[in-house]
Amino acid sequence: QEDLQAFLARNGNPYARIGADDVSAVQLAIGSSGVPESFVIDGKGVIRYQHIGDIRPEQVPMILAKLREAAE
């Protein structure tokens, strides 16, 4: 307990800025279908790729390519 309190005092609570979407308004607005789901978002905050499901090893090269494209 003491170590945890010291960590939070030193680094802050990483969950303090997580918002709640109790009525799924944000989820529906971005076209999210559920978990697991991953997004590639560019520097302007635009979703460039949505991956539904787990990421399998054979999909990694394609997802890395999407990340590179989003960085351009």
Phi and psi in radians as a Rosetta constraint file:
Dihedral C 1 N 2 CA 2 C 2 CIRCULARHARMONIC -1.129 0.35
Dihedral N 2 CA 2 C 2 N 3 CIRCULARHARMONIC -0.734 0.35
Dihedral C 2 N 3 CA 3 C 3 CIRCULARHARMONIC -1.078 0.35
Dihedral N 3 CA 3 C 3 N 4 CIRCULARHARMONIC -0.726 0.35
Dihedral C 3 N 4 CA 4 C 4 CIRCULARHARMONIC -1.097 0.35
Dihedral N 4 CA 4 C 4 N 5 CIRCULARHARMONIC -0.813 0.35
Dihedral C 4 N 5 CA 5 C 5 CIRCULARHARMONIC -1.078 0.35
Dihedral N 5 CA 5 C 5 N 6 CIRCULARHARMONIC -0.690 0.35
Dihedral C 5 N 6 CA 6 C 6 CIRCULARHARMONIC -1.152 0.35
Dihedral N 6 CA 6 C 6 N 7 CIRCULARHARMONIC -0.723 0.35
Dihedral C 6 N 7 CA 7 C 7 CIRCULARHARMONIC -1.061 0.35
Dihedral N 7 CA 7 C 7 N 8 CIRCULARHARMONIC -0.843 0.35
Dihedral C 7 N 8 CA 8 C 8 CIRCULARHARMONIC -1.123 0.35
Dihedral N 8 CA 8 C 8 N 9 CIRCULARHARMONIC -0.659 0.35
Dihedral C 8 N 9 CA 9 C 9 CIRCULARHARMONIC -1.137 0.35
Dihedral N 9 CA 9 C 9 N 10 CIRCULARHARMONIC -0.649 0.35
Dihedral C 9 N 10 CA 10 C 10 CIRCULARHARMONIC -1.355 0.35
Dihedral N 10 CA 10 C 10 N 11 CIRCULARHARMONIC -0.728 0.35
Dihedral C 10 N 11 CA 11 C 11 CIRCULARHARMONIC -1.953 0.35
Dihedral N 11 CA 11 C 11 N 12 CIRCULARHARMONIC -0.209 0.35
Dihedral C 11 N 12 CA 12 C 12 CIRCULARHARMONIC 1.466 0.35
Dihedral N 12 CA 12 C 12 N 13 CIRCULARHARMONIC 2.885 0.35
Dihedral C 12 N 13 CA 13 C 13 CIRCULARHARMONIC -1.547 0.35
Dihedral N 13 CA 13 C 13 N 14 CIRCULARHARMONIC 2.005 0.35
Dihedral C 13 N 14 CA 14 C 14 CIRCULARHARMONIC -1.171 0.35
Dihedral N 14 CA 14 C 14 N 15 CIRCULARHARMONIC -0.266 0.35
Dihedral C 14 N 15 CA 15 C 15 CIRCULARHARMONIC -1.674 0.35
Dihedral N 15 CA 15 C 15 N 16 CIRCULARHARMONIC -0.054 0.35
Dihedral C 15 N 16 CA 16 C 16 CIRCULARHARMONIC -1.145 0.35
Dihedral N 16 CA 16 C 16 N 17 CIRCULARHARMONIC -0.459 0.35
Dihedral C 16 N 17 CA 17 C 17 CIRCULARHARMONIC -1.828 0.35
Dihedral N 17 CA 17 C 17 N 18 CIRCULARHARMONIC 0.239 0.35
Dihedral C 17 N 18 CA 18 C 18 CIRCULARHARMONIC -1.491 0.35
Dihedral N 18 CA 18 C 18 N 19 CIRCULARHARMONIC 2.191 0.35
Dihedral C 18 N 19 CA 19 C 19 CIRCULARHARMONIC -1.494 0.35
Dihedral N 19 CA 19 C 19 N 20 CIRCULARHARMONIC 2.795 0.35
Dihedral C 19 N 20 CA 20 C 20 CIRCULARHARMONIC -1.797 0.35
Dihedral N 20 CA 20 C 20 N 21 CIRCULARHARMONIC 2.465 0.35
Dihedral C 20 N 21 CA 21 C 21 CIRCULARHARMONIC -2.159 0.35
Dihedral N 21 CA 21 C 21 N 22 CIRCULARHARMONIC 1.083 0.35
Dihedral C 21 N 22 CA 22 C 22 CIRCULARHARMONIC -1.043 0.35
Dihedral N 22 CA 22 C 22 N 23 CIRCULARHARMONIC -0.489 0.35
Dihedral C 22 N 23 CA 23 C 23 CIRCULARHARMONIC -1.856 0.35
Dihedral N 23 CA 23 C 23 N 24 CIRCULARHARMONIC 0.200 0.35
Dihedral C 23 N 24 CA 24 C 24 CIRCULARHARMONIC 1.085 0.35
Dihedral N 24 CA 24 C 24 N 25 CIRCULARHARMONIC 0.441 0.35
Dihedral C 24 N 25 CA 25 C 25 CIRCULARHARMONIC -1.126 0.35
Dihedral N 25 CA 25 C 25 N 26 CIRCULARHARMONIC -0.797 0.35
Dihedral C 25 N 26 CA 26 C 26 CIRCULARHARMONIC -1.190 0.35
Dihedral N 26 CA 26 C 26 N 27 CIRCULARHARMONIC -0.754 0.35
Dihedral C 26 N 27 CA 27 C 27 CIRCULARHARMONIC -0.980 0.35
Dihedral N 27 CA 27 C 27 N 28 CIRCULARHARMONIC -0.805 0.35
Dihedral C 27 N 28 CA 28 C 28 CIRCULARHARMONIC -1.221 0.35
Dihedral N 28 CA 28 C 28 N 29 CIRCULARHARMONIC -0.643 0.35
Dihedral C 28 N 29 CA 29 C 29 CIRCULARHARMONIC -1.123 0.35
Dihedral N 29 CA 29 C 29 N 30 CIRCULARHARMONIC -0.580 0.35
Dihedral C 29 N 30 CA 30 C 30 CIRCULARHARMONIC -1.664 0.35
Dihedral N 30 CA 30 C 30 N 31 CIRCULARHARMONIC 0.038 0.35
Dihedral C 30 N 31 CA 31 C 31 CIRCULARHARMONIC 1.358 0.35
Dihedral N 31 CA 31 C 31 N 32 CIRCULARHARMONIC 0.423 0.35
Dihedral C 31 N 32 CA 32 C 32 CIRCULARHARMONIC -1.316 0.35
Dihedral N 32 CA 32 C 32 N 33 CIRCULARHARMONIC 2.446 0.35
Dihedral C 32 N 33 CA 33 C 33 CIRCULARHARMONIC -1.854 0.35
Dihedral N 33 CA 33 C 33 N 34 CIRCULARHARMONIC -0.227 0.35
Dihedral C 33 N 34 CA 34 C 34 CIRCULARHARMONIC 2.440 0.35
Dihedral N 34 CA 34 C 34 N 35 CIRCULARHARMONIC -2.873 0.35
Dihedral C 34 N 35 CA 35 C 35 CIRCULARHARMONIC -1.948 0.35
Dihedral N 35 CA 35 C 35 N 36 CIRCULARHARMONIC 2.677 0.35
Dihedral C 35 N 36 CA 36 C 36 CIRCULARHARMONIC -1.328 0.35
Dihedral N 36 CA 36 C 36 N 37 CIRCULARHARMONIC 2.570 0.35
Dihedral C 36 N 37 CA 37 C 37 CIRCULARHARMONIC -2.699 0.35
Dihedral N 37 CA 37 C 37 N 38 CIRCULARHARMONIC 2.427 0.35
Dihedral C 37 N 38 CA 38 C 38 CIRCULARHARMONIC -2.255 0.35
Dihedral N 38 CA 38 C 38 N 39 CIRCULARHARMONIC 2.601 0.35
Dihedral C 38 N 39 CA 39 C 39 CIRCULARHARMONIC -2.202 0.35
Dihedral N 39 CA 39 C 39 N 40 CIRCULARHARMONIC 2.504 0.35
Dihedral C 39 N 40 CA 40 C 40 CIRCULARHARMONIC -1.822 0.35
Dihedral N 40 CA 40 C 40 N 41 CIRCULARHARMONIC 2.107 0.35
Dihedral C 40 N 41 CA 41 C 41 CIRCULARHARMONIC -2.084 0.35
Dihedral N 41 CA 41 C 41 N 42 CIRCULARHARMONIC 2.292 0.35
Dihedral C 41 N 42 CA 42 C 42 CIRCULARHARMONIC -1.385 0.35
Dihedral N 42 CA 42 C 42 N 43 CIRCULARHARMONIC 3.125 0.35
Dihedral C 42 N 43 CA 43 C 43 CIRCULARHARMONIC -1.142 0.35
Dihedral N 43 CA 43 C 43 N 44 CIRCULARHARMONIC -0.247 0.35
Dihedral C 43 N 44 CA 44 C 44 CIRCULARHARMONIC -1.713 0.35
Dihedral N 44 CA 44 C 44 N 45 CIRCULARHARMONIC 0.044 0.35
Dihedral C 44 N 45 CA 45 C 45 CIRCULARHARMONIC 1.505 0.35
Dihedral N 45 CA 45 C 45 N 46 CIRCULARHARMONIC 0.243 0.35
Dihedral C 45 N 46 CA 46 C 46 CIRCULARHARMONIC -1.594 0.35
Dihedral N 46 CA 46 C 46 N 47 CIRCULARHARMONIC 2.282 0.35
Dihedral C 46 N 47 CA 47 C 47 CIRCULARHARMONIC -1.234 0.35
Dihedral N 47 CA 47 C 47 N 48 CIRCULARHARMONIC 2.077 0.35
Dihedral C 47 N 48 CA 48 C 48 CIRCULARHARMONIC -1.758 0.35
Dihedral N 48 CA 48 C 48 N 49 CIRCULARHARMONIC -0.368 0.35
Dihedral C 48 N 49 CA 49 C 49 CIRCULARHARMONIC -2.750 0.35
Dihedral N 49 CA 49 C 49 N 50 CIRCULARHARMONIC 2.408 0.35
Dihedral C 49 N 50 CA 50 C 50 CIRCULARHARMONIC -2.123 0.35
Dihedral N 50 CA 50 C 50 N 51 CIRCULARHARMONIC 2.147 0.35
Dihedral C 50 N 51 CA 51 C 51 CIRCULARHARMONIC -1.971 0.35
Dihedral N 51 CA 51 C 51 N 52 CIRCULARHARMONIC 2.033 0.35
Dihedral C 51 N 52 CA 52 C 52 CIRCULARHARMONIC -1.703 0.35
Dihedral N 52 CA 52 C 52 N 53 CIRCULARHARMONIC 2.237 0.35
Dihedral C 52 N 53 CA 53 C 53 CIRCULARHARMONIC 1.826 0.35
Dihedral N 53 CA 53 C 53 N 54 CIRCULARHARMONIC 3.105 0.35
Dihedral C 53 N 54 CA 54 C 54 CIRCULARHARMONIC -1.239 0.35
Dihedral N 54 CA 54 C 54 N 55 CIRCULARHARMONIC 2.723 0.35
Dihedral C 54 N 55 CA 55 C 55 CIRCULARHARMONIC -1.645 0.35
Dihedral N 55 CA 55 C 55 N 56 CIRCULARHARMONIC 2.059 0.35
Dihedral C 55 N 56 CA 56 C 56 CIRCULARHARMONIC -1.673 0.35
Dihedral N 56 CA 56 C 56 N 57 CIRCULARHARMONIC 2.693 0.35
Dihedral C 56 N 57 CA 57 C 57 CIRCULARHARMONIC -0.896 0.35
Dihedral N 57 CA 57 C 57 N 58 CIRCULARHARMONIC -0.687 0.35
Dihedral C 57 N 58 CA 58 C 58 CIRCULARHARMONIC -1.245 0.35
Dihedral N 58 CA 58 C 58 N 59 CIRCULARHARMONIC -0.226 0.35
Dihedral C 58 N 59 CA 59 C 59 CIRCULARHARMONIC -1.602 0.35
Dihedral N 59 CA 59 C 59 N 60 CIRCULARHARMONIC -0.253 0.35
Dihedral C 59 N 60 CA 60 C 60 CIRCULARHARMONIC -0.991 0.35
Dihedral N 60 CA 60 C 60 N 61 CIRCULARHARMONIC -0.809 0.35
Dihedral C 60 N 61 CA 61 C 61 CIRCULARHARMONIC -1.020 0.35
Dihedral N 61 CA 61 C 61 N 62 CIRCULARHARMONIC -0.715 0.35
Dihedral C 61 N 62 CA 62 C 62 CIRCULARHARMONIC -1.149 0.35
Dihedral N 62 CA 62 C 62 N 63 CIRCULARHARMONIC -0.728 0.35
Dihedral C 62 N 63 CA 63 C 63 CIRCULARHARMONIC -1.174 0.35
Dihedral N 63 CA 63 C 63 N 64 CIRCULARHARMONIC -0.682 0.35
Dihedral C 63 N 64 CA 64 C 64 CIRCULARHARMONIC -1.088 0.35
Dihedral N 64 CA 64 C 64 N 65 CIRCULARHARMONIC -0.658 0.35
Dihedral C 64 N 65 CA 65 C 65 CIRCULARHARMONIC -1.120 0.35
Dihedral N 65 CA 65 C 65 N 66 CIRCULARHARMONIC -0.700 0.35
Dihedral C 65 N 66 CA 66 C 66 CIRCULARHARMONIC -1.116 0.35
Dihedral N 66 CA 66 C 66 N 67 CIRCULARHARMONIC -0.659 0.35
Dihedral C 66 N 67 CA 67 C 67 CIRCULARHARMONIC -1.124 0.35
Dihedral N 67 CA 67 C 67 N 68 CIRCULARHARMONIC -0.747 0.35
Dihedral C 67 N 68 CA 68 C 68 CIRCULARHARMONIC -1.094 0.35
Dihedral N 68 CA 68 C 68 N 69 CIRCULARHARMONIC -0.758 0.35
Dihedral C 68 N 69 CA 69 C 69 CIRCULARHARMONIC -1.058 0.35
Dihedral N 69 CA 69 C 69 N 70 CIRCULARHARMONIC -0.730 0.35
Dihedral C 69 N 70 CA 70 C 70 CIRCULARHARMONIC -1.166 0.35
Dihedral N 70 CA 70 C 70 N 71 CIRCULARHARMONIC -0.427 0.35
Dihedral C 70 N 71 CA 71 C 71 CIRCULARHARMONIC -1.444 0.35
Dihedral N 71 CA 71 C 71 N 72 CIRCULARHARMONIC -0.220 0.35
